Amino acid sequence: MLHSVFAAAGYGEESKAVAGLGGGFTYYALGEPLFVEYGNLNPAAGIDAIRNYVAWQEGIVEGTGSSSAESQHRYWLGEANGLRVFFAYEEHSVTTLDLELLAELVKVAGPVLVYADQLALGEDFMRRHGIGFKKIPRDIARL
């Protein structure tokens, strides 16, 4: 890295001086990786980083939200592609999409996508009610 600085500013002295190329360089300190072994989420990355990544994956644009009661829920991620998206994630416990959680999240009929660790509702029920489910990628055995 030190050579990069000299190349940008120039190097050498007197008759052997070489003019710099101009410019410079920037480096960034990276945080915790978002994923660990086997593609599981890394809780050390922090809930905000995980939620932002999932929102990005679903095409949710930051700052576009809803004023509905659903959007006030802690699991709310946003709306994209005609879906209201929820991310039911707790760092130290398993979340299950069942009737109780569904009633807590969904206040208005219409297409919904819910991320959770487990699904306790049948395929037919999910299809009839326009509910999508995606499993949160983490090692549940550690919990």
C-alpha positions in Angstrom: 0.0 0.0 0.0 2.8 2.4 0.7 4.0 2.1 -2.9 0.6 3.3 -4.1 1.1 6.5 -2.2 4.5 7.2 -3.7 3.2 6.4 -7.3 0.4 8.9 -6.8 2.6 11.6 -5.5 5.8 10.8 -7.5 9.0 9.3 -6.3 12.8 9.7 -6.6 15.0 12.7 -6.2 16.6 15.3 -8.4 17.5 13.9 -11.8 15.9 10.5 -11.0 12.6 12.0 -9.9 9.5 10.5 -11.5 6.4 12.6 -11.6 3.4 11.3 -9.8 0.4 9.8 -11.6 -2.0 12.0 -9.7 -5.1 10.7 -7.9 -4.9 8.7 -4.7 -6.5 5.7 -3.1 -9.1 5.0 -0.5 -9.5 2.0 1.7 -12.4 0.9 3.7 -12.5 -1.2 6.9 -15.1 -3.9 6.4 -17.4 -5.1 9.1 -18.5 -8.6 9.9 -19.4 -10.7 6.9 -23.1 -11.1 6.4 -22.9 -14.8 5.8 -20.9 -17.5 7.4 -20.2 -21.2 6.7 -22.9 -23.0 4.6 -24.5 -19.7 3.6 -26.1 -19.0 7.0 -26.6 -15.5 8.3 -24.0 -14.1 10.7 -25.7 -12.6 13.7 -22.6 -10.7 14.5 -23.2 -8.6 11.3 -26.1 -7.0 13.2 -29.9 -6.9 12.6 -29.7 -3.7 10.6 -27.3 -5.1 8.1 -29.3 -8.3 7.8 -32.6 -6.5 7.3 -31.1 -4.1 4.7 -29.7 -7.0 2.7 -33.0 -8.9 2.7 -34.8 -5.7 1.7 -32.4 -5.2 -1.1 -32.8 -8.8 -2.2 -36.6 -8.3 -2.4 -36.3 -5.0 -4.3 -37.6 -2.8 -1.5 -36.5 0.8 -2.1 -35.4 2.6 1.1 -37.8 5.4 2.0 -40.8 3.9 0.3 -43.2 2.7 2.9 -46.8 2.4 3.9 -48.7 4.3 6.5 -50.7 1.2 7.4 -50.7 -0.4 10.8 -48.7 -3.2 9.3 -45.8 -0.9 8.5 -45.4 -0.1 12.2 -44.6 -3.7 13.1 -41.0 -4.6 14.1 -40.9 -7.3 11.4 -42.0 -4.9 8.6 -39.5 -4.6 5.8 -41.5 -2.7 3.1 -43.4 -3.2 -0.1 -42.1 -4.4 -3.5 -43.5 -6.1 -6.5 -47.0 -6.0 -5.2 -46.0 -7.8 -1.9 -45.9 -6.5 1.7 -42.8 -8.1 3.1 -42.1 -9.0 6.7 -38.8 -10.4 8.2 -39.6 -12.3 11.4 -36.1 -12.6 12.8 -35.0 -12.9 16.4 -31.3 -13.4 17.1 -31.7 -15.9 19.9 -34.9 -17.6 19.2 -36.7 -19.5 16.4 -39.6 -17.7 14.6 -42.5 -19.8 13.2 -45.0 -18.5 10.7 -48.2 -19.9 12.3 -51.8 -18.5 12.6 -50.8 -16.4 15.6 -47.9 -14.6 14.0 -49.9 -14.2 10.7 -52.7 -12.5 12.6 -50.2 -10.2 14.3 -48.6 -9.2 11.0 -51.3 -9.1 8.4 -54.1 -6.5 8.9 -55.3 -6.2 5.3 -56.0 -9.0 2.8 -53.6 -9.2 -0.1 -50.3 -10.7 -1.2 -47.8 -11.0 1.7 -44.3 -12.5 1.9 -43.0 -13.6 5.3 -39.4 -14.6 6.2 -39.3 -16.8 9.3 -37.3 -19.8 10.5 -40.2 -22.3 10.3 -43.6 -22.6 8.6 -46.5 -24.2 10.5 -49.2 -23.5 7.9 -50.2 -25.8 5.0 -49.4 -25.2 1.4 -53.0 -25.0 0.4 -53.8 -22.4 3.1 -50.8 -20.3 2.0 -51.8 -20.4 -1.7 -55.5 -19.5 -1.0 -54.5 -16.5 1.1 -51.7 -15.2 -1.2 -49.0 -15.7 1.4 -45.4 -16.4 0.4 -42.8 -17.9 2.8 -39.0 -17.8 2.7 -36.9 -19.6 5.2 -34.3 -17.5 7.0 -30.9 -19.0 6.2 -29.3 -19.7 9.5 -28.1 -22.7 11.6 -31.1 -23.2 13.8 -29.3 -26.1 15.6 -27.2 -23.4 17.3 -30.2 -21.7 18.9 
